[in-house]
């Protein structure tokens, strides 16, 4: 099974996970380990003043030697805020350039503001950031972000944290067909089959957070997602059978050499 | 006496201090933080050098869980 390659670095796992919404640091770590994810997103926020002396730090839980950390710009609604956030993140992670850019347009839907995203991407790429960019499933925007120099395109499947699944496989397919850098579905995955569907379309990976953290049993769901992404990828590589749309069946057992009817029927 | 706005909170200090001293005062000196002063990153290498002035707006951030 070939590796996922993002900006010249190889990863055996095509499942990327977030660290939000967990009950505790230990649950976070257990879920990440069960998922076998190597790329882990984190957010950047103000430290609590005055109540921090013995609080464990997330970076101690997720040593950069073991994981590839992907700081995000969650909560940013302008290009400038996203740029500042990634400057702070780069400082926090000792010059680490890989980052997730997201610029939101609306606090209810958390839909990306692609205009501000493009603005931020142009500046950040010039500053040497390797951007994995959260975007809508608009194929033209995806192309523009790739042309700017983003190292991965991350279209949403549905709304962040909604678990609605892959709502528009058609647009996703257009993006996959027209993008040379990895396409990683980010946002909206809710259950294992969603992840598999994304991979079967030809996505290079899937990024999820709520699907695991908000499951009744996050550790079990993390393991399920690992298998789902692997199954989807293998299914894609195996080359699925043609889907018949003629309302005609195609028997799996031979039609010749069936036994003849008997005279003394019982039914 | 100088006034600094740190993470949105106004705090008063008897005299001017540098970033390193501020972090020590806040027991953040050995923590994994990043700091911005008036919209500009203060790199770790400049913590001793950068002296804070009255009215400076400071953001001190850490990594937290997120998607």
Boltz contact constraints between the chains, C-beta under 6 A:
constraints:
  - contact:
      token1: [A, 18]
      token2: [B, 67]
      max_distance: 6.0
  - contact:
      token1: [A, 19]
      token2: [B, 65]
      max_distance: 6.0
  - contact:
      token1: [A, 20]
      token2: [B, 65]
      max_distance: 6.0
  - contact:
      token1: [A, 20]
      token2: [B, 66]
      max_distance: 6.0
  - contact:
      token1: [A, 20]
      token2: [B, 67]
      max_distance: 6.0
  - contact:
      token1: [A, 41]
      token2: [B, 67]
      max_distance: 6.0
  - contact:
      token1: [A, 42]
      token2: [B, 63]
      max_distance: 6.0
  - contact:
      token1: [A, 42]
      token2: [B, 66]
      max_distance: 6.0
  - contact:
      token1: [A, 43]
      token2: [B, 64]
      max_distance: 6.0
  - contact:
      token1: [A, 43]
      token2: [B, 66]
      max_distance: 6.0
  - contact:
      token1: [A, 44]
      token2: [B, 61]
      max_distance: 6.0
  - contact:
      token1: [A, 45]
      token2: [B, 64]
      max_distance: 6.0
  - contact:
      token1: [A, 46]
      token2: [B, 7]
      max_distance: 6.0
  - contact:
      token1: [A, 46]
      token2: [B, 61]
      max_distance: 6.0
  - contact:
      token1: [A, 47]
      token2: [B, 60]
      max_distance: 6.0
  - contact:
      token1: [A, 47]
      token2: [B, 62]
      max_distance: 6.0
  - contact:
      token1: [A, 49]
      token2: [B, 7]
      max_distance: 6.0
  - contact:
      token1: [A, 53]
      token2: [B, 27]
      max_distance: 6.0
  - contact:
      token1: [A, 57]
      token2: [B, 32]
      max_distance: 6.0
  - contact:
      token1: [A, 58]
      token2: [B, 63]
      max_distance: 6.0
  - contact:
      token1: [A, 59]
      token2: [B, 32]
      max_distance: 6.0
  - contact:
      token1: [A, 59]
      token2: [B, 63]
      max_distance: 6.0
  - contact:
      token1: [A, 72]
      token2: [B, 66]
      max_distance: 6.0
  - contact:
      token1: [A, 74]
      token2: [B, 66]
      max_distance: 6.0
  - contact:
      token1: [A, 87]
      token2: [B, 41]
      max_distance: 6.0
  - contact:
      token1: [A, 88]
      token2: [B, 34]
      max_distance: 6.0
  - contact:
      token1: [A, 88]
      token2: [B, 61]
      max_distance: 6.0
  - contact:
      token1: [A, 91]
      token2: [B, 34]
      max_distance: 6.0
  - contact:
      token1: [A, 91]
      token2: [B, 41]
      max_distance: 6.0
  - contact:
      token1: [A, 92]
      token2: [B, 34]
      max_distance: 6.0
  - contact:
      token1: [A, 92]
      token2: [B, 63]
      max_distance: 6.0
  - contact:
      token1: [A, 209]
      token2: [B, 67]
      max_distance: 6.0
